[in-house]
Amino acid sequence: MKQAISINVNGVDHAAEVEPRLLLVHYLRDVLGLTGTHVGCETSICGACTILLDGQAVKSCTMLAVQANGSNVTTIEGLATNGDLHPVQEGFWEKHGLQCGYCTPGMIIAASQIIDRNPNPSREQIRHGLDGNLCRCTGYQHIVEAVEYAARKASA
Amino acid sequence: MSKYVGKSIKRTEDPRLIKGLAHYVDDVRLPDTLHVAFVRSIYAHARINAIDTTEAASTPGVVAVYTGKDIAEKVGPVPCAAALPDLKVPDYRVLATGKALFVGHPIAAVVATDRYVARDAADLISVDYEELPVVVDCEQAAQGGALVHESFGDNIAYRLTSGEGDIEAALKSADKIVSQKMVHQRLAPIAMEPRGVLARYFPGEEELTVWSSTQIPHLLRTQLAIMIGIPENKLRVITPEVGGGFGSKLNVYAEEALLGWISIQLGKPAKWIESRRENVQATIHGRAQVGTVEVGCKNDGTITGLRYNVVADLGAYHQLLTPAIPTLTGLMLSGAYKIPAIQMNVTGVFTNKMSTDAYRGAGRPEATYVVERVMDIVAAELKMDPVEVRRKNFPKADEFPFHTATGLEYDSGDYEAALAKALNLSGYQALRAEQAKARSEGKLMGIGMSSYVEICALGPSQAMPAGGWESATVRIEPTGKVTVMTGASPHGQGQETSFAQIAADELGVDLNDVTVIHGDTAIVQYGIGTFGSRATAVGGTAVFVAIQKLKEKAGKIAAHIMQCDAANVSFEAGKYSRQAASAAAAGTSEPSVPVGEAPAGALPEPQTNGRTSLTIQEIALAAHIAKELPPDTEPGLSATYFFEPKNFTFPFGTHICVVEIDKDTGDIKIVKYVAVDDCGKVINPMLVDGQVHGGIVQSIGQALYEEVVYDDQGQLVTGELMDYALPKASQLPWFETDRTETPSPVNPLGVKGVGEAGTIGATPAIVNAVVDALSPYGVKHLDMPVRPEKVWQIIKS
């Protein structure tokens, strides 16, 4: 029995009828074709699927699409404004905060939340804020530097 | 000359990745795609008496169900490319036939119109299992007991002895012999993108395209052609974006062949995306050795000989390189030292577990761990500083090329320089003073080091199962844009950028005019792939030499157009110039071929008339229009080169790690980490740092957190990231990195490779630090992962 949902994604309203069991990440990827949000573990550990739901970073692999009914969602595709990179995206590019890039969209969303909450985070606070996101390539150090760059840039 | 090489250039591949616009396999969308789900064995060893697929097959949306019986004779076995004397190679079918030999062994495949339906239907398949005795522990497997493959009569896949020198005499000549058993636990590579395959068959053209998350597109194409039985020139392998590999995608897997075969059967695209649970069960694991090292030393610390007797846990089957991995351990047992006699005796055994194979470092981390632990054990035994034992046994910088008793020729090195730099950077003497003070206050602080050597740039074809060369084609298009095609297959290392740096510098063009293409067998000439820290040293060299060939031709064309001898043409900053003397002699004249009226829409004619200098991009246009070419010159401007290296390269370095241990909890905190690496010439320092950081963290994972655990029934206990502990950002220290630079004589770029340095060099430094911290309790060795409970028990006992 499908259910009608309406979700605003990256500023655009979308209405669909979906199976109640459809995961939010699959709704974004398979129904809307926004494949920037990745699936890495299906258990909320790795954070590759992190999106913003009404401004809060959440893991879209362990949430149902129907639970997001009526919400505003921001995915990695919606982070840049008018073609300008978000400061966190810029930081990741400047500081080599990514290698294979698979964890990157979730990492960038989580990092944007860190500086939203704390415009001037310490390295320890950044690391703590990234604990819900796993990266197997970078060893995190360049990611921490990317977030520091973004924080400086955002508050400049 | 060098505008880009040696500089920290931002990566050209990043924009698509940071915007979420890159395409990994699951992001490639084709109409009418069918989705595949697998039924996998829930037992480590069981006879499959029957498989009831009736209910699954009649589920709406299910298109087909296949079991081992359906395809046993139709798809060839999963290949093993490693050749060893008397190696036992089991018949590894793409779906289990008769018996399942490990948890996760694929038994049936369900094909449906939707991935949820495929998964539901897979759950409706009922398998009648008859449990059989299992063998999980590799040392027990070596002794006998339950058999993984009954027909072999035992669980021994092979035995191999390697090394040079009279080991018995060497040990006899020692003042002391120390011996230590060491466990290199099983690890899971855990690329953040699990494996995935999309296959599309075109029935009219009889062509199959396979998108796979792999490190070896061309080798995969060859193997899949054999397995599926399709002509290799009708098969195209595309590796779109690949989300990490670490060796786990340097392989040929059952699922890759199955998906291709299924797409051919059904005439539609078929996709399978590995779940993380499947990834931990059925993607290769790494390490998994249990060995005992004996080492002889003189009272002054000189090592006289080293013997390593090891059992390697191969798992149930051989994947592509499974049995070969421990042989790399044997090659690297000399470490950074002069050891006159070395012997490794390896026994590779079958167990009811997933296969082991190449995981970042692939056999070399085990060797480095053995050697670098031994150095500390010897130092403790002789009451020497670990630094002095290492220094005592280093070859000097002028002793290179250096022959080891493992049969290698180390290309170049200055081990003392890297050590000295690391000691200096870490403030080693001050750290020892701090440690003495901490101890006097009852605190636990440890300092560990590792002076490693790794074998990289794999490698000469003589030493490789499927060729050790790499290829490149460099082409300048009529519009002056440069296309570089590499047979390497980068998946995060950043060679789209570093190869563009090489090309832009060598051709004197803007970096943005260069595009690097890889990972599509229909576009790129045959190549080997990315693994073994080879892409830049072997693949980058191929790019470099191809460019020299291209420039040779461009120079001849330039001379012809400028009407002088090629010898009188110089090339600088992208421009061929006629030298002044020859310009005066030749004067200026009309081009040899009169240029007619250009029709509308024709390429812009190069304005060559009377010119004394031309850019290489203008020459590219002239080469394509082909009206002013020297005699016997082919039109176009491209060159292809296949580079065969004469030797491996041997990067090295010293890492120093400082830990503090909480006496109440056993918690280990790394408070300082210094890495001085020498990977030869550096193309892009920022990318090198990234490789080093990532490698060290995988080492920290092995030293402190990670372990694939099977219980005594062969059940996988660590089957998810909830149980398999990857390092997190907050658990890590700030890495201080530095470098020495000893160019490799093996290739003209002088590069050595750095992809595995961290995972090879760092693990023993961390464990040495923990052992050092716990030495007041009489601890001489601890097996990995050194988890807090292990430490806490030592402190409390």
Interface residues (C-beta under 8 A of the other chain):
Chain A: E19 R21 L22 R29 G33 L34 T35 G36 T37 H38 V39 G40 C41 E42 T43 I45 C46 A48 T75 I76 E77 L79 A80 L85 Q89 F92 W93 E94 H96 L98 Q99 C100 G101 Y102 C103 T104 P105 I108 R123 E124 I126 R127 H128 L130 D131 N133 L134 C135 R136 C137 T138 G139 Y140 Q141 H142 I143 V144
Chain B: S8 K10 R11 E13 D14 P15 L17 I18 K19 G20 L21 A22 H23 Y24 D26 D27 R29 Y116 I190 A191 M192 E193 P194 E241 V242 G243 G244 F246 I273 S275 R276 R277 H491 G492 Q493 G494 M686 L687 D689 G690 H693 G694 G695 I696 V697 Q698 E720 L721 M722 L726 K728 A729 S730 L732 W734 F735 G758
